[in-house]
Amino acid sequence: MKKFLSVLVVTILALTSLTAVADEVAEVKITADKVQFIFDVKEFTVNAGQQVKITLVNPEDSVTRQPHNILFVKPGTKDTVGMAANAGLTDPEFLTTKQAVPDSDDVLFSSKLVQPGGEEVLEFTAPDEPGDYPFLCTYPGHWAIMNGVMKVE
Protein backbone atom coordinates (compact mmCIF):
# COMPACT_ATOMS: atom_id res chain seq x y z
CA MET A 1 0.00 0.00 0.00
CA LYS A 2 2.85 2.41 0.83
CA LYS A 3 4.43 1.75 -2.55
CA PHE A 4 1.11 2.43 -4.28
CA LEU A 5 0.66 5.70 -2.39
CA SER A 6 4.23 6.77 -3.20
CA VAL A 7 3.66 6.12 -6.91
CA LEU A 8 0.33 7.95 -6.76
CA VAL A 9 1.90 11.00 -5.08
CA VAL A 10 4.76 11.11 -7.61
CA THR A 11 2.27 10.81 -10.49
CA ILE A 12 0.09 13.61 -9.11
CA LEU A 13 3.12 15.86 -8.62
CA ALA A 14 4.33 15.17 -12.16
CA LEU A 15 0.91 15.92 -13.64
CA THR A 16 0.60 19.09 -11.56
CA SER A 17 3.93 20.41 -12.82
CA LEU A 18 3.00 19.60 -16.43
CA THR A 19 -0.31 21.42 -15.97
CA ALA A 20 1.51 24.43 -14.49
CA VAL A 21 3.78 24.62 -17.55
CA ALA A 22 0.81 24.31 -19.91
CA ASP A 23 -1.03 27.03 -17.96
CA GLU A 24 1.82 29.53 -18.35
CA VAL A 25 1.29 32.05 -21.13
CA ALA A 26 4.08 32.29 -23.66
CA GLU A 27 4.49 36.03 -24.26
CA VAL A 28 6.44 37.10 -27.33
CA LYS A 29 7.02 40.65 -28.55
CA ILE A 30 7.67 40.87 -32.29
CA THR A 31 8.75 44.21 -33.74
CA ALA A 32 8.84 45.20 -37.40
CA ASP A 33 12.22 46.56 -38.46
CA LYS A 34 12.34 50.33 -38.98
CA VAL A 35 14.05 50.07 -42.39
CA GLN A 36 13.63 46.57 -43.84
CA PHE A 37 10.55 44.39 -44.21
CA ILE A 38 11.64 41.90 -41.53
CA PHE A 39 10.64 40.96 -38.00
CA ASP A 40 13.16 41.12 -35.15
CA VAL A 41 12.14 37.60 -34.06
CA LYS A 42 12.75 34.78 -36.52
CA GLU A 43 11.88 31.84 -34.29
CA PHE A 44 10.36 31.00 -30.92
CA THR A 45 9.15 27.83 -29.22
CA VAL A 46 5.94 27.07 -27.34
CA ASN A 47 4.36 23.93 -25.95
CA ALA A 48 1.47 22.21 -27.71
CA GLY A 49 -1.80 23.57 -26.32
CA GLN A 50 -0.09 26.45 -24.51
CA GLN A 51 -1.65 29.90 -24.36
CA VAL A 52 0.29 32.35 -26.53
CA LYS A 53 0.27 36.14 -26.41
CA ILE A 54 1.94 37.90 -29.32
CA THR A 55 2.49 41.65 -29.26
CA LEU A 56 3.17 42.99 -32.75
CA VAL A 57 4.88 46.39 -32.73
CA ASN A 58 5.22 48.68 -35.74
CA PRO A 59 7.72 51.40 -34.75
CA GLU A 60 6.59 55.00 -34.94
CA ASP A 61 9.85 56.03 -36.63
CA SER A 62 9.49 53.43 -39.39
CA VAL A 63 11.23 54.66 -42.53
CA THR A 64 8.91 52.65 -44.78
CA ARG A 65 5.71 53.98 -43.14
CA GLN A 66 4.05 50.66 -44.09
CA PRO A 67 1.39 48.83 -42.09
CA HIS A 68 2.13 45.27 -40.97
CA ASN A 69 0.14 42.33 -39.66
CA ILE A 70 1.08 38.87 -38.44
CA LEU A 71 -0.49 35.58 -39.43
CA PHE A 72 0.25 32.10 -38.16
CA VAL A 73 -0.33 29.40 -40.75
CA LYS A 74 -0.28 25.62 -41.05
CA PRO A 75 3.12 23.98 -41.52
CA GLY A 76 4.37 24.10 -45.11
CA THR A 77 1.86 26.74 -46.28
CA LYS A 78 3.82 30.01 -45.98
CA ASP A 79 4.36 30.39 -49.73
CA THR A 80 0.77 29.49 -50.60
CA VAL A 81 -0.65 32.01 -48.13
CA GLY A 82 1.92 34.63 -49.21
CA MET A 83 0.97 34.27 -52.85
CA ALA A 84 -2.71 34.53 -51.90
CA ALA A 85 -1.84 37.79 -50.12
CA ASN A 86 -0.19 39.14 -53.28
CA ALA A 87 -3.29 38.17 -55.27
CA GLY A 88 -5.43 39.97 -52.69
CA LEU A 89 -4.59 43.29 -54.31
CA THR A 90 -7.31 42.59 -56.87
CA ASP A 91 -9.89 42.73 -54.05
CA PRO A 92 -10.79 46.35 -53.12
CA GLU A 93 -11.51 45.25 -49.51
CA PHE A 94 -8.26 43.32 -49.01
CA LEU A 95 -6.31 46.15 -47.34
CA THR A 96 -9.30 47.59 -45.47
CA THR A 97 -12.06 45.26 -44.33
CA LYS A 98 -9.97 42.08 -44.66
CA GLN A 99 -6.87 43.64 -43.00
CA ALA A 100 -4.64 41.96 -45.66
CA VAL A 101 -5.64 38.48 -44.47
CA PRO A 102 -6.19 36.14 -47.41
CA ASP A 103 -9.20 33.86 -47.52
CA SER A 104 -7.47 30.56 -46.78
CA ASP A 105 -8.10 27.56 -44.56
CA ASP A 106 -4.32 27.52 -43.99
CA VAL A 107 -4.53 30.68 -41.82
CA LEU A 108 -4.77 29.69 -38.16
CA PHE A 109 -4.49 33.05 -36.34
CA SER A 110 -4.20 36.63 -37.59
CA SER A 111 -3.89 40.19 -36.35
CA LYS A 112 -5.21 43.38 -37.83
CA LEU A 113 -2.92 45.67 -39.81
CA VAL A 114 -0.83 47.80 -37.48
CA GLN A 115 0.07 51.31 -38.62
CA PRO A 116 3.44 52.89 -37.75
CA GLY A 117 3.44 53.82 -34.06
CA GLY A 118 0.90 51.14 -33.22
CA GLU A 119 0.79 47.71 -31.72
CA GLU A 120 -1.63 44.80 -31.71
CA VAL A 121 -1.99 41.93 -29.23
CA LEU A 122 -2.91 38.53 -30.65
CA GLU A 123 -3.83 35.78 -28.19
CA PHE A 124 -4.45 32.15 -29.08
CA THR A 125 -3.89 28.58 -28.00
CA ALA A 126 -0.95 26.90 -29.72
CA PRO A 127 -1.91 23.94 -31.90
CA ASP A 128 -1.96 20.52 -30.24
CA GLU A 129 0.07 19.04 -33.08
CA PRO A 130 3.85 19.59 -32.75
CA GLY A 131 5.55 21.14 -35.76
CA ASP A 132 6.94 24.28 -37.35
CA TYR A 133 4.20 26.86 -37.83
CA PRO A 134 5.25 29.79 -40.03
CA PHE A 135 4.30 33.36 -39.18
CA LEU A 136 4.35 36.15 -41.74
CA CYS A 137 3.21 39.64 -42.64
CA THR A 138 0.69 39.43 -45.48
CA TYR A 139 0.71 43.04 -46.51
CA PRO A 140 1.31 42.38 -50.22
CA GLY A 141 4.95 41.73 -51.03
CA HIS A 142 6.17 41.64 -47.41
CA TRP A 143 5.73 37.93 -46.69
CA ALA A 144 8.72 36.71 -48.73
CA ILE A 145 11.23 38.07 -46.18
CA MET A 146 9.00 39.22 -43.31
CA ASN A 147 8.42 35.83 -41.74
CA GLY A 148 9.56 33.37 -39.08
CA VAL A 149 8.63 30.13 -37.35
CA MET A 150 6.76 29.25 -34.19
CA LYS A 151 8.01 25.82 -33.11
CA VAL A 152 5.38 23.81 -31.27
CA GLU A 153 6.77 21.00 -29.11
Secondary structure as UniProt FT lines:
FT   HELIX           2..23
FT   STRAND          26..32
FT   STRAND          43..46
FT   TURN            48..49
FT   STRAND          51..58
FT   TURN            60..61
FT   STRAND          71..73
FT   TURN            75..76
FT   HELIX           78..87
FT   HELIX           88..90
FT   TURN            92..100
FT   TURN            105..106
FT   STRAND          107..110
FT   TURN            116..117
FT   STRAND          118..125
FT   STRAND          131..136
FT   TURN            140..145
FT   STRAND          147..152
//
